[in-house]
Amino acid sequence: MAAVNSSETLFRGSSSQENVLPSVEFSFSYSPFSGGRATPPSSSDALSDPEVDQLSLTSTTQAFVQNLRLSDHQSGTSHAPGASLNSTQRVSELGPGSHTTYRDLYNATPSPANIPPTEQREQRPQTPTSPLGGVSAHLQDLNLGDSWETASASSDHNSDPNLHELSVRGDGAETDSDYLYNIREEELPQAPIYDIRLQNALRNIRGQLTDLAHGMGLQEQALDSTTIFHSLYEQTLSASRFTYPATRTVGFIGDSGMGKSSVINSILDIEGLARSSGDGTACTNIVTEFRSVDDEHPNNYTVEADFMDNFEIEELLEELLSAVRKYYTGAYREVSEPEEQENIRSAARRAWDTLLSIFPDQPELDLDFVSQEGENVIEPIISSLVEWAVARQDSRPGGRNSLQYSVVANHADECMKQLDDLMADGRDRRKPTVWPFIKLIRVYLRSPILRTGLILADLPGFRDLNYARVRATEKYLRHSCNEVFIVSTIFRCTSDRSIKDIIRRCPPNQPIRIICTRSEDVNAKETARAAPVAESKQIQGLHARIEALEKRIRQVRTLRRQTAGNRNQNLFAEQEILSDQKDALELELKRFLISRRNLRVTKSLLRAYKDLQIRVFCVSNSLYRDHRAMDPEQASAYLELSGIRELRRYCQSVPADAQLRETESFLRNQLPATLGSLIIWASASGDVATASRAETLRGVLREADQTLQRALVSRRSLVRLAQESLEDRFKTLIEQEIRNSRKDWKDDSVSASRDWAGWHHATYAAWCRHNGTHETQKQSYRCWNEEILGHAVTQLSNNWDAMLDFVEDKKDNLSQEILDLFQGLCDSIEEHNDIAPDTLRGLTLNITARRRCIVHTIHSTLDDLIFATDKMKLDTIGGHDSSYIAGVMRTVYNSCREQYGTGSDLRRKQTMNRHLTSSTLFREFAKNISGEFQSLVERAVNRLDQELREEIANVSQDLRASTTIEREESEGWRDHRYAEELRQKVEVIKGTLDHAWTLLREVRQVTVASD
């Protein structure tokens, strides 16, 4: 009877969605750095681990640990939602008693109604009634023995893939919300930017700005581009469209077949958009970004491809040829390890298929052509390949001279077709092959997941790439990814060598996350055999109850065939009840098996990478996909068990801090400046000066304008002078250091090579085949590129640190120069306050606001430059594949690999020595570094120059609008009634802005208190 009472307790009130799994989130995101701590009860010693119990675990883990225990004599308990939160987490709950969902975001706008016909015709999915609603009332009729905790529905419903796209159509697609799980109702993480009060305040501001811009657009002056009012209308319209401006990139990387693309599809809640290796598409070799639509890409879907330039094409062809020749020449005979032989064979076939795809109708291209042997055969082969490739550039989208191609789509199926066209194989003779020369694809789409500034990047695993793609992918990983998610299956993650390889390629302090896919694939019988006695009994007991229910269902089904009337109807009702009970038990068994293994795998990974700040997510794409189209109550248990929802919540925490900073700048700088300019325009006729006094004032303001123009937008502006000083400092610290020290560094590299020269010829050759970075059972890990640099690492590291300090100082100095400049302008204007006191007081206040905008722009731009410069530093002193020294050594290793046969060991070492003793090694090294730094500075200065010009134009506009001569009609006076109406509306918005600013400070204070 205790079992019956326990089950009744669990199922009572199950019609409420949050009570489907009343006290547990099965999302499995464990981190030794998360808040909270799990303290397993003594009844579950088999699952506890003293070492891992000392780790701090997430609230999800706490809830799981409390609900995982299945004891034969333990009664089930139900916890109120949120009961598992610890005190620290309660403090960080920022909203006033409610959580923020995607629908609550201030920029949650309806998506377009342009839906493909297949979606317009889709029908409500036929899902069975939830077993949780009526099971408890009839569970007493079933004598199954031991108690069990919670359960939910399962379904064999096969959902239409198009159903997944319904969730990204925007707030307008509500007709299906009663039966289809709506991702917009998911909770966002508890970060300050997602505080519901702040979101509501931002929505109010945006709405008021939209109304204001609409009213301004109806005025005649808004159509006249020569008026100040037209410019103010454009500024107001831009402010009304403010959305999350900052972006943060989460990169997903892993070997083919690990479920990486499926994870991205699950996070996006769109089936099939990220193409997997199982699709047979080439896009699995290309970095693909998924971004939110923006002003430049406003359509439902936009696919944008960046093409390689001629230098990059030549490097790609060199590496494809090298991969082919490793297998199809005598060099293959020198490889003795079976695993390496297979890797070389697979890489050669992929490279050859790629060449055939690029040149499908080139009669000279055959294996004999690319595998010619003898001295000096490589250069003419490469020359021919490059010539053929350049000749085919006319057929690529956009033409020969275009390095970017963009195409729009109305819905997901059309977008997928556009991606397929880019990945078409030229051997089908229908479309030219372009994918080998694509280096990056960006897909812009309407998605609530991406509206927060999150960018999801699908990165190919390194195992299946040629070396040119390896270098490009590694550089993206190191330079563009804010966090890296390494994807592996739950079966191999603890022994997956690619995880260590990817971690080694990441820069220091890079946040690392590990995603273990296929968590649902666990066998009950095998688990029971290997589990401790107590757990084995639980599994066997649940399995026995399921079999008993199945047997009873078969009996009832047989009886139904033999009866009719009321008796048949009663048996049908009993069969339905039994089926619901079986479904609930199957979910309970699945939940126990998945949760048990997830915890064990997580513990193992935390131990293996205890020195890193890793976090582990165990997920099931199939559980998410198969139950996604159920009604919300049925879906909840399985979606939480899939781990996708928790992973999605975590991803939203990545851009949260950056968005808060940008929102703070908007509320403190940009918006007050725009509102101040509107007030100046509307109030310009308030202070009317005589002609002589107005002319005096205009002279002052004109001089102020000219001072700003000279200081900030001329060819000798403060920004351009800063650029010169940065470039001069770089030449002194980096270029000159390399020039002065390269002879000593060359000696270091030759000395290091003598050590390698003493190795066995097979070991030496293996390192050359792996571009200088390798390890074997007999020889530990060595990176020749790092050893070539020698003492240069310390010297260059110190000088790069000095360079970074100089950029920091330049940022502070430039900001101070701006402050002094604007203070001088305000002082000169205030000397004439008596001419137009109210107007000039407002003008100086707004000049201060514009100054803050400029200082913020300077800080933001130079902070980005500092970030990029720090990445350059690591590429300069490191030996990883995308480092500068690896780029210089790439052709050296290729030359060494071409040495095989009798006497090859000596020729190989002579080739290496000849290159290391050459004066061109560090000269090319310096040239590449200098070129990239100059490009970085030029891009930063151009961006800064453009934004400063816009701000100075706004200040100039305010200066012009600030004086009105007696009997002269200002723009505002032409319709003084509207000007007064505008001023009143702006004052209302300023009140809303003050409220939002107060809320923002409050959520920041709460965060500080929580920390």
Steps between C-alpha positions, in 0.01 A plus 500: 500500500797728560588472135153612397507803730841593373386495142186695577714767660715520192219524250269734685464828312683375193286706269720796578800512273749584770394195697576247229842463656435689823846527644765412251661643188666225301729722303833396642714808488769441757777741585747517786454875486122519517304606803360242737621163617361152485502296818372153416306321773647193660241279332676547169859420581530310177462824307709722722865580445688677783734669255231638273264577788740778594430667167248779476209395283220689333147523636399253231745252645372556851144438394605191307697351788202543730266325255723229360473269802282197435475292813277195530343633821529874446180694448492756220501867588405804301679832532366838414648660192818681585547320830841380393640852473757587762517835674750646259278419207197655672692824543582503131135461399465847363140515385216593734369149544508405133746376241571651162419297191595559138158653448575756773809640326452863406606429141269200457326605181257307278661308219377538144188319389670366190472128571543231236185318390601177670500679833172675437333164447651321799256339739494470872722204599311202631648430841363259756349621823757557770529196727558724800149637517318183600757245605497577871127436529539145373850410616361334811344234277842383393712299743854577388674496831767763556450874472625730227532873472375708207398436143388667183378420153669326215389511141576334170374802313714576198502877469521688175838677487318816403341506844833601643500819300171611652682594816715757325226687317456764761229601735245504224479122458282420796234274351693186589606605848231296671644169380855567380792555732594866467865582542410863567368393838839365610673681782818695439790475745496722807732769370451875563428581136210253501335647810129525418473852640789625290358331191163664558666840544696454178183399321327816625788716379502332164126536464507868588787562260312315226194718555716811503677401176166422337368845584819667381483309174164660426649849508592669175851585621577130547501467121744785448854363540639855529325563833624427850163341570562235232825400671330489838225284355762253372669492842169442678406226257836333559460525878152344477657199330760449769557132553778296656803642316772283648554144388673204658595185312463147631693250289397135471778270384546125482573213266252394234210293629510634855166682470643853489269635229202330660579678828495835318170411332353407838617826659357698208187285510514458123539155350772454238632855463855416612606226263656187647762266358222249447352731237810449288544875462828685476389772742619278783852615397416870517445718806132598495358775721134536594413862576191705566359720226614863515457826311732385224339155481128559569356204307369181656819321400820625339792278407833680464822334385855639522735374229874447521733745330764377252766459770265284708398299193863422425560385858191277483613339173848443641357317799257296288787395276715418802226280648461311172873447458541365853310190385547479122880533497786304652472709815222267620739205520687672783191501727494197729224570754164348387298787649706763322481303177122503517494871582724578203296280269171665607645851474638429153167374373319804640757732343479322165120514503524872574734559205268304271209706628684827428620393154238251371571565132879540508640215285859544623401441861558137592694312764802468274511878466489574874727212605792572266831419661838668472655829599328832435168344395287672765523857375369434147214289637399776740529758222260301285251451782505870585457596136199270464348629823538865401343427162191356670442806721272653238243228566479549875210701647571871486770469236879498498559816698246436776624350825151485650168362381157549657162345426167529683232242578146525631489184711720225640458256210604767253796593718611136510476485120720809471756333725479185288566705186815645656612147587421350159754254357625610159516140388124495454561750214197709600663766717856628540681390813563790736504343848874417510579872470248615762668585829196607704121480473263722695131416527279786624159392621207605715538309823419586860813308599729732302320825577709545816822544302596133518686360199520123457799382295519152351870414475631190322707255697872507427526129425331526158662825376793573275769713659381826341154443653660400829685832519190702410275314744751525783536873443124545516494292817767714665399844372122493461354258756414637844426148624574162347271197523677175414249241381548126542270205557444387855657163415841633398527838675716370785750351255457737207847624404354777286382676818858538622610608152234773482579622851868519405409717203296746708668807651573513874201573724257412221172383662462135402171308503450136409173375351434127520237401244278190470433491872178306430684202355532283809406132540313402814616137513866584445483774761337265751774241453778751564328708771535458877246269662263771622484675164473172312196410708338831419551454127380140507202598709390773263556271204292227665212741563507610137487137387210433738310793350574384148372155584181641652449727196522197269247318716257791494543537125413129459193535721382801300495292183269256677250750642274783387285779640567651841742223589713584196495870585609429857784283376605775258511750788707254704736448208551876469574528871747213486672652197533831684648320798746315279606823328557662837713208621700499177575868547602434859737224392643711219545790737685291753729337241583827322549696820719235656737484204500877448620548855773238471628636168498854637701397804753325280545804274531737795776284641677469164502876444509621859754771420266663247180697546291248315127447514327186378163471323350159429234533232275296277408648164264212425303544825464869421407439137257215565306680775534858378163497320297376798280730697694688769395278791601183322821648366632649822639187664675377189634840398659548841634145487652579158721769658446735206301759692768540765768520231297768324462695825872485557575626149284805571721587797803544270396835341321625813778714653597660169138586428459656842800725436368608161153559642654708777683710242181549300305615806781719632650641180334455161134541596547806728702667224227438243228626735713802586536587131122478460452735796750749352314496169158537661616779734713696253251786479477537877806726532490766228808723476552826319688484174828627646494274806392203288787563261742501794359171620509350154864595474572314823307195390660508156844505658399209724386305195825566316701397805317167511545446127875562521547287810290200406432465129786667315795317345706601804228415750568356844397159368737509202783618723422210734520264203846631412623460856365142517672406176826666607493322834437167328797552272721570800379218724432220253648561155828638629527228765467229236748677272757539777461151645430277201864385470496373859157345448623328185782345702244380758289336230802324347603377843151360559506324162823321590313329782233374257768395252611235750160331491424180317424574134142370530430721802648804326291433190184463713551847649543645152177334388320661797639850438738485793248419775453137595538229762548125488518220752878525501537877462305739719324809371731748328420817309787590269348839422525603865856370521596693186399823673716425803597817689285705263196396702612684813629806315194537278264430788647783703488738206142409415407569863660842465304552179174410675583742781564769241157444338339517845680826569402635160136422576519689829694791350266533205199495731656770717576713196136473399387597849731804502390601152131490582551668836670789322208526258246503783702766686511726194125463447415560865680836485209619283216341696336838547415516128271193507522346849246217469608392153872509574457317828323222312766510230789454741318213672449328167859562394597314817271212399655492151843501662404190697392334174837579343697377802296178502574452130871549563501254789297242310713522185835491676386222732427294188844592369659390829310171483618436142855607584512254788396225257781611270743473788401137559531425129846657500645309794312172447567204275140391436389436143356849444801678653730718295796266530284207388396701195862563409599136564209351306684492167811366675314197631346446157847498347626252760205270428597489136825323598455122496683190385870425532688779676180683585587543869814699419327705230211574734729627775704701253182662372402594854844639578512701178174677582585563866834656412344719233458870574150490354349300789464778757473767231181332375394450861527875565331592172190296580471643852546858381245466225232367735562760771485781246167364374365480856593860576366625167163329555476635855587855398261496203218380725585763760530772238160419352323499836673820610393673181140407573521631856673822397231552237242467777684755716528740206131460442427588864722807470313619192161443662587691816475861380197690379527861388227749566225477235671186359288188469667182632403153376303437817318831477359409158264271689542611859199295613661180381833610646333534841327165458835344408667654804229361731533151351875512547455596865278194549764277340765653725289398799479145368874509436567606861291206621689257276834639616393454863401140429829431327695621802280285725560180303872571500494543878311174541762326289781642711322390818452151356867477402 
